[in-house]
Amino acid sequence: MEKSVFVRGRVTETVRARFKSACALQNRTMDSVMEELILNWLEQQNPNSTAQNPKVQNPKAS
């Protein structure tokens, strides 16, 4: 299993509270939902790449 690392970002207290509540209602951790959201976003950016390989660069970024 790959090592987990921290990702930081800022949101308002209201957004955090809503997110935390929604995660709890679904019996999910905030970490697992954030990872799912990030992986989905990465797939939308480059559907032909594998989300499991972080070394694959997005050609739009070049």
mmCIF file of the N, C-alpha and C atoms, coordinates in Angstrom:
data_MODEL
# 
_entry.id   MODEL 
# 
loop_
_atom_site.group_PDB 
_atom_site.id 
_atom_site.type_symbol 
_atom_site.label_atom_id 
_atom_site.label_alt_id 
_atom_site.label_comp_id 
_atom_site.label_asym_id 
_atom_site.label_entity_id 
_atom_site.label_seq_id 
_atom_site.pdbx_PDB_ins_code 
_atom_site.Cartn_x 
_atom_site.Cartn_y 
_atom_site.Cartn_z 
_atom_site.occupancy 
_atom_site.B_iso_or_equiv 
_atom_site.pdbx_formal_charge 
_atom_site.auth_seq_id 
_atom_site.auth_comp_id 
_atom_site.auth_asym_id 
_atom_site.auth_atom_id 
_atom_site.pdbx_PDB_model_num 
ATOM 1   N N  . MET A 1 1  ? 0.837   -1.179 0.000   1.00 0.00 ? 1  MET A N  1 
ATOM 2   C CA . MET A 1 1  ? 0.000   0.000  0.000   1.00 0.00 ? 1  MET A CA 1 
ATOM 3   C C  . MET A 1 1  ? 0.882   1.243  0.000   1.00 0.00 ? 1  MET A C  1 
ATOM 4   N N  . GLU A 1 2  ? 0.486   2.219  -0.772  1.00 0.00 ? 2  GLU A N  1 
ATOM 5   C CA . GLU A 1 2  ? 1.257   3.450  -0.895  1.00 0.00 ? 2  GLU A CA 1 
ATOM 6   C C  . GLU A 1 2  ? 1.129   4.305  0.366   1.00 0.00 ? 2  GLU A C  1 
ATOM 7   N N  . LYS A 1 3  ? 2.204   4.987  0.735   1.00 0.00 ? 3  LYS A N  1 
ATOM 8   C CA . LYS A 1 3  ? 2.225   5.848  1.909   1.00 0.00 ? 3  LYS A CA 1 
ATOM 9   C C  . LYS A 1 3  ? 1.282   7.034  1.718   1.00 0.00 ? 3  LYS A C  1 
ATOM 10  N N  . SER A 1 4  ? 0.512   7.357  2.741   1.00 0.00 ? 4  SER A N  1 
ATOM 11  C CA . SER A 1 4  ? -0.374  8.522  2.702   1.00 0.00 ? 4  SER A CA 1 
ATOM 12  C C  . SER A 1 4  ? 0.404   9.771  3.093   1.00 0.00 ? 4  SER A C  1 
ATOM 13  N N  . VAL A 1 5  ? 0.068   10.881 2.457   1.00 0.00 ? 5  VAL A N  1 
ATOM 14  C CA . VAL A 1 5  ? 0.690   12.168 2.762   1.00 0.00 ? 5  VAL A CA 1 
ATOM 15  C C  . VAL A 1 5  ? -0.402  13.203 3.011   1.00 0.00 ? 5  VAL A C  1 
ATOM 16  N N  . PHE A 1 6  ? -0.025  14.327 3.585   1.00 0.00 ? 6  PHE A N  1 
ATOM 17  C CA . PHE A 1 6  ? -0.972  15.394 3.855   1.00 0.00 ? 6  PHE A CA 1 
ATOM 18  C C  . PHE A 1 6  ? -1.126  16.298 2.642   1.00 0.00 ? 6  PHE A C  1 
ATOM 19  N N  . VAL A 1 7  ? -2.355  16.738 2.411   1.00 0.00 ? 7  VAL A N  1 
ATOM 20  C CA . VAL A 1 7  ? -2.661  17.746 1.398   1.00 0.00 ? 7  VAL A CA 1 
ATOM 21  C C  . VAL A 1 7  ? -3.398  18.855 2.134   1.00 0.00 ? 7  VAL A C  1 
ATOM 22  N N  . ARG A 1 8  ? -2.938  20.077 1.971   1.00 0.00 ? 8  ARG A N  1 
ATOM 23  C CA . ARG A 1 8  ? -3.564  21.194 2.680   1.00 0.00 ? 8  ARG A CA 1 
ATOM 24  C C  . ARG A 1 8  ? -4.337  22.076 1.731   1.00 0.00 ? 8  ARG A C  1 
ATOM 25  N N  . GLY A 1 9  ? -5.377  22.658 2.246   1.00 0.00 ? 9  GLY A N  1 
ATOM 26  C CA . GLY A 1 9  ? -6.163  23.627 1.502   1.00 0.00 ? 9  GLY A CA 1 
ATOM 27  C C  . GLY A 1 9  ? -7.002  24.426 2.485   1.00 0.00 ? 9  GLY A C  1 
ATOM 28  N N  . ARG A 1 10 ? -7.500  25.531 2.021   1.00 0.00 ? 10 ARG A N  1 
ATOM 29  C CA . ARG A 1 10 ? -8.313  26.378 2.893   1.00 0.00 ? 10 ARG A CA 1 
ATOM 30  C C  . ARG A 1 10 ? -9.731  26.487 2.359   1.00 0.00 ? 10 ARG A C  1 
ATOM 31  N N  . VAL A 1 11 ? -10.681 26.358 3.277   1.00 0.00 ? 11 VAL A N  1 
ATOM 32  C CA . VAL A 1 11 ? -12.092 26.583 2.991   1.00 0.00 ? 11 VAL A CA 1 
ATOM 33  C C  . VAL A 1 11 ? -12.669 27.343 4.186   1.00 0.00 ? 11 VAL A C  1 
ATOM 34  N N  . THR A 1 12 ? -13.850 27.879 4.007   1.00 0.00 ? 12 THR A N  1 
ATOM 35  C CA . THR A 1 12 ? -14.479 28.586 5.127   1.00 0.00 ? 12 THR A CA 1 
ATOM 36  C C  . THR A 1 12 ? -14.903 27.584 6.197   1.00 0.00 ? 12 THR A C  1 
ATOM 37  N N  . GLU A 1 13 ? -15.124 28.083 7.398   1.00 0.00 ? 13 GLU A N  1 
ATOM 38  C CA . GLU A 1 13 ? -15.584 27.219 8.485   1.00 0.00 ? 13 GLU A CA 1 
ATOM 39  C C  . GLU A 1 13 ? -16.918 26.570 8.135   1.00 0.00 ? 13 GLU A C  1 
ATOM 40  N N  . THR A 1 14 ? -17.767 27.322 7.441   1.00 0.00 ? 14 THR A N  1 
ATOM 41  C CA . THR A 1 14 ? -19.078 26.796 7.054   1.00 0.00 ? 14 THR A CA 1 
ATOM 42  C C  . THR A 1 14 ? -18.935 25.620 6.095   1.00 0.00 ? 14 THR A C  1 
ATOM 43  N N  . VAL A 1 15 ? -18.063 25.757 5.103   1.00 0.00 ? 15 VAL A N  1 
ATOM 44  C CA . VAL A 1 15 ? -17.848 24.675 4.140   1.00 0.00 ? 15 VAL A CA 1 
ATOM 45  C C  . VAL A 1 15 ? -17.284 23.454 4.859   1.00 0.00 ? 15 VAL A C  1 
ATOM 46  N N  . ARG A 1 16 ? -16.331 23.661 5.740   1.00 0.00 ? 16 ARG A N  1 
ATOM 47  C CA . ARG A 1 16 ? -15.749 22.539 6.488   1.00 0.00 ? 16 ARG A CA 1 
ATOM 48  C C  . ARG A 1 16 ? -16.804 21.837 7.326   1.00 0.00 ? 16 ARG A C  1 
ATOM 49  N N  . ALA A 1 17 ? -17.629 22.602 8.016   1.00 0.00 ? 17 ALA A N  1 
ATOM 50  C CA . ALA A 1 17 ? -18.672 22.011 8.860   1.00 0.00 ? 17 ALA A CA 1 
ATOM 51  C C  . ALA A 1 17 ? -19.669 21.207 8.027   1.00 0.00 ? 17 ALA A C  1 
ATOM 52  N N  . ARG A 1 18 ? -20.061 21.747 6.885   1.00 0.00 ? 18 ARG A N  1 
ATOM 53  C CA . ARG A 1 18 ? -20.992 21.033 6.000   1.00 0.00 ? 18 ARG A CA 1 
ATOM 54  C C  . ARG A 1 18 ? -20.363 19.750 5.470   1.00 0.00 ? 18 ARG A C  1 
ATOM 55  N N  . PHE A 1 19 ? -19.093 19.839 5.073   1.00 0.00 ? 19 PHE A N  1 
ATOM 56  C CA . PHE A 1 19 ? -18.375 18.677 4.552   1.00 0.00 ? 19 PHE A CA 1 
ATOM 57  C C  . PHE A 1 19 ? -18.245 17.597 5.626   1.00 0.00 ? 19 PHE A C  1 
ATOM 58  N N  . LYS A 1 20 ? -17.842 18.008 6.816   1.00 0.00 ? 20 LYS A N  1 
ATOM 59  C CA . LYS A 1 20 ? -17.679 17.069 7.928   1.00 0.00 ? 20 LYS A CA 1 
ATOM 60  C C  . LYS A 1 20 ? -19.005 16.380 8.249   1.00 0.00 ? 20 LYS A C  1 
ATOM 61  N N  . SER A 1 21 ? -20.076 17.145 8.276   1.00 0.00 ? 21 SER A N  1 
ATOM 62  C CA . SER A 1 21 ? -21.405 16.605 8.564   1.00 0.00 ? 21 SER A CA 1 
ATOM 63  C C  . SER A 1 21 ? -21.859 15.622 7.486   1.00 0.00 ? 21 SER A C  1 
ATOM 64  N N  . ALA A 1 22 ? -21.668 16.002 6.220   1.00 0.00 ? 22 ALA A N  1 
ATOM 65  C CA . ALA A 1 22 ? -22.073 15.133 5.110   1.00 0.00 ? 22 ALA A CA 1 
ATOM 66  C C  . ALA A 1 22 ? -21.288 13.823 5.137   1.00 0.00 ? 22 ALA A C  1 
ATOM 67  N N  . CYS A 1 23 ? -20.006 13.901 5.436   1.00 0.00 ? 23 CYS A N  1 
ATOM 68  C CA . CYS A 1 23 ? -19.183 12.687 5.530   1.00 0.00 ? 23 CYS A CA 1 
ATOM 69  C C  . CYS A 1 23 ? -19.688 11.793 6.664   1.00 0.00 ? 23 CYS A C  1 
ATOM 70  N N  . ALA A 1 24 ? -19.983 12.395 7.812   1.00 0.00 ? 24 ALA A N  1 
ATOM 71  C CA . ALA A 1 24 ? -20.469 11.625 8.960   1.00 0.00 ? 24 ALA A CA 1 
ATOM 72  C C  . ALA A 1 24 ? -21.801 10.951 8.650   1.00 0.00 ? 24 ALA A C  1 
ATOM 73  N N  . LEU A 1 25 ? -22.676 11.659 7.956   1.00 0.00 ? 25 LEU A N  1 
ATOM 74  C CA . LEU A 1 25 ? -23.976 11.087 7.595   1.00 0.00 ? 25 LEU A CA 1 
ATOM 75  C C  . LEU A 1 25 ? -23.827 9.863  6.698   1.00 0.00 ? 25 LEU A C  1 
ATOM 76  N N  . GLN A 1 26 ? -22.762 9.828  5.910   1.00 0.00 ? 26 GLN A N  1 
ATOM 77  C CA . GLN A 1 26 ? -22.505 8.688  5.021   1.00 0.00 ? 26 GLN A CA 1 
ATOM 78  C C  . GLN A 1 26 ? -21.537 7.684  5.650   1.00 0.00 ? 26 GLN A C  1 
ATOM 79  N N  . ASN A 1 27 ? -21.192 7.929  6.924   1.00 0.00 ? 27 ASN A N  1 
ATOM 80  C CA . ASN A 1 27 ? -20.265 7.056  7.647   1.00 0.00 ? 27 ASN A CA 1 
ATOM 81  C C  . ASN A 1 27 ? -18.940 6.902  6.898   1.00 0.00 ? 27 ASN A C  1 
ATOM 82  N N  . ARG A 1 28 ? -18.439 8.028  6.397   1.00 0.00 ? 28 ARG A N  1 
ATOM 83  C CA . ARG A 1 28 ? -17.170 8.048  5.663   1.00 0.00 ? 28 ARG A CA 1 
ATOM 84  C C  . ARG A 1 28 ? -16.245 9.057  6.315   1.00 0.00 ? 28 ARG A C  1 
ATOM 85  N N  . THR A 1 29 ? -14.953 8.836  6.157   1.00 0.00 ? 29 THR A N  1 
ATOM 86  C CA . THR A 1 29 ? -13.999 9.812  6.670   1.00 0.00 ? 29 THR A CA 1 
ATOM 87  C C  . THR A 1 29 ? -13.847 10.948 5.663   1.00 0.00 ? 29 THR A C  1 
ATOM 88  N N  . MET A 1 30 ? -13.475 12.100 6.177   1.00 0.00 ? 30 MET A N  1 
ATOM 89  C CA . MET A 1 30 ? -13.214 13.236 5.295   1.00 0.00 ? 30 MET A CA 1 
ATOM 90  C C  . MET A 1 30 ? -12.049 12.902 4.367   1.00 0.00 ? 30 MET A C  1 
ATOM 91  N N  . ASP A 1 31 ? -11.054 12.188 4.876   1.00 0.00 ? 31 ASP A N  1 
ATOM 92  C CA . ASP A 1 31 ? -9.904  11.790 4.056   1.00 0.00 ? 31 ASP A CA 1 
ATOM 93  C C  . ASP A 1 31 ? -10.330 10.955 2.856   1.00 0.00 ? 31 ASP A C  1 
ATOM 94  N N  . SER A 1 32 ? -11.191 9.964  3.090   1.00 0.00 ? 32 SER A N  1 
ATOM 95  C CA . SER A 1 32 ? -11.580 9.079  1.990   1.00 0.00 ? 32 SER A CA 1 
ATOM 96  C C  . SER A 1 32 ? -12.391 9.821  0.933   1.00 0.00 ? 32 SER A C  1 
ATOM 97  N N  . VAL A 1 33 ? -13.245 10.742 1.370   1.00 0.00 ? 33 VAL A N  1 
ATOM 98  C CA . VAL A 1 33 ? -14.039 11.518 0.412   1.00 0.00 ? 33 VAL A CA 1 
ATOM 99  C C  . VAL A 1 33 ? -13.138 12.465 -0.372  1.00 0.00 ? 33 VAL A C  1 
ATOM 100 N N  . MET A 1 34 ? -12.189 13.112 0.313   1.00 0.00 ? 34 MET A N  1 
ATOM 101 C CA . MET A 1 34 ? -11.273 14.014 -0.388  1.00 0.00 ? 34 MET A CA 1 
ATOM 102 C C  . MET A 1 34 ? -10.440 13.260 -1.418  1.00 0.00 ? 34 MET A C  1 
ATOM 103 N N  . GLU A 1 35 ? -9.968  12.071 -1.062  1.00 0.00 ? 35 GLU A N  1 
ATOM 104 C CA . GLU A 1 35 ? -9.187  11.288 -2.020  1.00 0.00 ? 35 GLU A CA 1 
ATOM 105 C C  . GLU A 1 35 ? -10.046 10.932 -3.237  1.00 0.00 ? 35 GLU A C  1 
ATOM 106 N N  . GLU A 1 36 ? -11.280 10.522 -2.995  1.00 0.00 ? 36 GLU A N  1 
ATOM 107 C CA . GLU A 1 36 ? -12.187 10.191 -4.102  1.00 0.00 ? 36 GLU A CA 1 
ATOM 108 C C  . GLU A 1 36 ? -12.420 11.404 -5.001  1.00 0.00 ? 36 GLU A C  1 
ATOM 109 N N  . LEU A 1 37 ? -12.657 12.560 -4.396  1.00 0.00 ? 37 LEU A N  1 
ATOM 110 C CA . LEU A 1 37 ? -12.879 13.780 -5.175  1.00 0.00 ? 37 LEU A CA 1 
ATOM 111 C C  . LEU A 1 37 ? -11.652 14.144 -6.006  1.00 0.00 ? 37 LEU A C  1 
ATOM 112 N N  . ILE A 1 38 ? -10.477 14.046 -5.413  1.00 0.00 ? 38 ILE A N  1 
ATOM 113 C CA . ILE A 1 38 ? -9.243  14.373 -6.137  1.00 0.00 ? 38 ILE A CA 1 
ATOM 114 C C  . ILE A 1 38 ? -9.028  13.409 -7.296  1.00 0.00 ? 38 ILE A C  1 
ATOM 115 N N  . LEU A 1 39 ? -9.209  12.113 -7.050  1.00 0.00 ? 39 LEU A N  1 
ATOM 116 C CA . LEU A 1 39 ? -9.027  11.127 -8.119  1.00 0.00 ? 39 LEU A CA 1 
ATOM 117 C C  . LEU A 1 39 ? -10.027 11.342 -9.254  1.00 0.00 ? 39 LEU A C  1 
ATOM 118 N N  . ASN A 1 40 ? -11.279 11.655 -8.910  1.00 0.00 ? 40 ASN A N  1 
ATOM 119 C CA . ASN A 1 40 ? -12.279 11.941 -9.946  1.00 0.00 ? 40 ASN A CA 1 
ATOM 120 C C  . ASN A 1 40 ? -11.892 13.173 -10.752 1.00 0.00 ? 40 ASN A C  1 
ATOM 121 N N  . TRP A 1 41 ? -11.399 14.210 -10.082 1.00 0.00 ? 41 TRP A N  1 
ATOM 122 C CA . TRP A 1 41 ? -10.995 15.438 -10.770 1.00 0.00 ? 41 TRP A CA 1 
ATOM 123 C C  . TRP A 1 41 ? -9.815  15.155 -11.700 1.00 0.00 ? 41 TRP A C  1 
ATOM 124 N N  . LEU A 1 42 ? -8.845  14.381 -11.217 1.00 0.00 ? 42 LEU A N  1 
ATOM 125 C CA . LEU A 1 42 ? -7.696  14.033 -12.056 1.00 0.00 ? 42 LEU A CA 1 
ATOM 126 C C  . LEU A 1 42 ? -8.137  13.263 -13.292 1.00 0.00 ? 42 LEU A C  1 
ATOM 127 N N  . GLU A 1 43 ? -9.063  12.343 -13.137 1.00 0.00 ? 43 GLU A N  1 
ATOM 128 C CA . GLU A 1 43 ? -9.562  11.567 -14.267 1.00 0.00 ? 43 GLU A CA 1 
ATOM 129 C C  . GLU A 1 43 ? -10.258 12.477 -15.282 1.00 0.00 ? 43 GLU A C  1 
ATOM 130 N N  . GLN A 1 44 ? -10.986 13.475 -14.812 1.00 0.00 ? 44 GLN A N  1 
ATOM 131 C CA . GLN A 1 44 ? -11.651 14.422 -15.716 1.00 0.00 ? 44 GLN A CA 1 
ATOM 132 C C  . GLN A 1 44 ? -10.636 15.263 -16.484 1.00 0.00 ? 44 GLN A C  1 
ATOM 133 N N  . GLN A 1 45 ? -9.501  15.547 -15.868 1.00 0.00 ? 45 GLN A N  1 
ATOM 134 C CA . GLN A 1 45 ? -8.486  16.369 -16.516 1.00 0.00 ? 45 GLN A CA 1 
ATOM 135 C C  . GLN A 1 45 ? -7.791  15.623 -17.638 1.00 0.00 ? 45 GLN A C  1 
ATOM 136 N N  . ASN A 1 46 ? -7.616  14.324 -17.444 1.00 0.00 ? 46 ASN A N  1 
ATOM 137 C CA . ASN A 1 46 ? -6.929  13.511 -18.438 1.00 0.00 ? 46 ASN A CA 1 
ATOM 138 C C  . ASN A 1 46 ? -7.471  12.089 -18.374 1.00 0.00 ? 46 ASN A C  1 
ATOM 139 N N  . PRO A 1 47 ? -8.591  11.831 -19.038 1.00 0.00 ? 47 PRO A N  1 
ATOM 140 C CA . PRO A 1 47 ? -9.234  10.519 -18.945 1.00 0.00 ? 47 PRO A CA 1 
ATOM 141 C C  . PRO A 1 47 ? -8.371  9.364  -19.448 1.00 0.00 ? 47 PRO A C  1 
ATOM 142 N N  . ASN A 1 48 ? -7.355  9.631  -20.257 1.00 0.00 ? 48 ASN A N  1 
ATOM 143 C CA . ASN A 1 48 ? -6.520  8.562  -20.806 1.00 0.00 ? 48 ASN A CA 1 
ATOM 144 C C  . ASN A 1 48 ? -5.387  8.142  -19.882 1.00 0.00 ? 48 ASN A C  1 
ATOM 145 N N  . SER A 1 49 ? -5.170  8.900  -18.811 1.00 0.00 ? 49 SER A N  1 
ATOM 146 C CA . SER A 1 49 ? -4.095  8.544  -17.886 1.00 0.00 ? 49 SER A CA 1 
ATOM 147 C C  . SER A 1 49 ? -4.659  7.688  -16.766 1.00 0.00 ? 49 SER A C  1 
ATOM 148 N N  . THR A 1 50 ? -3.754  7.061  -16.029 1.00 0.00 ? 50 THR A N  1 
ATOM 149 C CA . THR A 1 50 ? -4.198  6.275  -14.888 1.00 0.00 ? 50 THR A CA 1 
ATOM 150 C C  . THR A 1 50 ? -4.076  7.122  -13.639 1.00 0.00 ? 50 THR A C  1 
ATOM 151 N N  . ALA A 1 51 ? -5.128  7.197  -12.872 1.00 0.00 ? 51 ALA A N  1 
ATOM 152 C CA . ALA A 1 51 ? -5.116  7.980  -11.638 1.00 0.00 ? 51 ALA A CA 1 
ATOM 153 C C  . ALA A 1 51 ? -4.168  7.373  -10.612 1.00 0.00 ? 51 ALA A C  1 
ATOM 154 N N  . GLN A 1 52 ? -3.797  6.115  -10.784 1.00 0.00 ? 52 GLN A N  1 
ATOM 155 C CA . GLN A 1 52 ? -2.913  5.448  -9.839  1.00 0.00 ? 52 GLN A CA 1 
ATOM 156 C C  . GLN A 1 52 ? -1.451  5.837  -10.043 1.00 0.00 ? 52 GLN A C  1 
ATOM 157 N N  . ASN A 1 53 ? -1.109  6.474  -11.170 1.00 0.00 ? 53 ASN A N  1 
ATOM 158 C CA . ASN A 1 53 ? 0.277   6.798  -11.470 1.00 0.00 ? 53 ASN A CA 1 
ATOM 159 C C  . ASN A 1 53 ? 0.491   8.307  -11.415 1.00 0.00 ? 53 ASN A C  1 
ATOM 160 N N  . PRO A 1 54 ? 0.938   8.839  -10.264 1.00 0.00 ? 54 PRO A N  1 
ATOM 161 C CA . PRO A 1 54 ? 1.097   10.285 -10.134 1.00 0.00 ? 54 PRO A CA 1 
ATOM 162 C C  . PRO A 1 54 ? 2.209   10.857 -11.001 1.00 0.00 ? 54 PRO A C  1 
ATOM 163 N N  . LYS A 1 55 ? 3.100   10.022 -11.553 1.00 0.00 ? 55 LYS A N  1 
ATOM 164 C CA . LYS A 1 55 ? 4.190   10.529 -12.378 1.00 0.00 ? 55 LYS A CA 1 
ATOM 165 C C  . LYS A 1 55 ? 3.746   10.825 -13.798 1.00 0.00 ? 55 LYS A C  1 
ATOM 166 N N  . VAL A 1 56 ? 2.540   10.393 -14.177 1.00 0.00 ? 56 VAL A N  1 
ATOM 167 C CA . VAL A 1 56 ? 2.011   10.701 -15.499 1.00 0.00 ? 56 VAL A CA 1 
ATOM 168 C C  . VAL A 1 56 ? 1.585   12.158 -15.484 1.00 0.00 ? 56 VAL A C  1 
ATOM 169 N N  . GLN A 1 57 ? 2.166   12.959 -16.369 1.00 0.00 ? 57 GLN A N  1 
ATOM 170 C CA . GLN A 1 57 ? 1.874   14.384 -16.387 1.00 0.00 ? 57 GLN A CA 1 
ATOM 171 C C  . GLN A 1 57 ? 0.728   14.694 -17.324 1.00 0.00 ? 57 GLN A C  1 
ATOM 172 N N  . ASN A 1 58 ? -0.021  15.691 -16.942 1.00 0.00 ? 58 ASN A N  1 
ATOM 173 C CA . ASN A 1 58 ? -1.124  16.166 -17.752 1.00 0.00 ? 58 ASN A CA 1 
ATOM 174 C C  . ASN A 1 58 ? -0.547  16.952 -18.920 1.00 0.00 ? 58 ASN A C  1 
ATOM 175 N N  . PRO A 1 59 ? -0.837  16.568 -20.179 1.00 0.00 ? 59 PRO A N  1 
ATOM 176 C CA . PRO A 1 59 ? -0.272  17.280 -21.326 1.00 0.00 ? 59 PRO A CA 1 
ATOM 177 C C  . PRO A 1 59 ? -0.723  18.735 -21.397 1.00 0.00 ? 59 PRO A C  1 
ATOM 178 N N  . LYS A 1 60 ? -1.836  19.077 -20.781 1.00 0.00 ? 60 LYS A N  1 
ATOM 179 C CA . LYS A 1 60 ? -2.306  20.465 -20.766 1.00 0.00 ? 60 LYS A CA 1 
ATOM 180 C C  . LYS A 1 60 ? -1.385  21.349 -19.936 1.00 0.00 ? 60 LYS A C  1 
ATOM 181 N N  . ALA A 1 61 ? -0.682  20.747 -18.985 1.00 0.00 ? 61 ALA A N  1 
ATOM 182 C CA . ALA A 1 61 ? 0.191   21.510 -18.097 1.00 0.00 ? 61 ALA A CA 1 
ATOM 183 C C  . ALA A 1 61 ? 1.522   21.848 -18.753 1.00 0.00 ? 61 ALA A C  1 
ATOM 184 N N  . SER A 1 62 ? 1.846   21.225 -19.859 1.00 0.00 ? 62 SER A N  1 
ATOM 185 C CA . SER A 1 62 ? 3.142   21.454 -20.514 1.00 0.00 ? 62 SER A CA 1 
ATOM 186 C C  . SER A 1 62 ? 3.145   22.731 -21.309 1.00 0.00 ? 62 SER A C  1 
# 
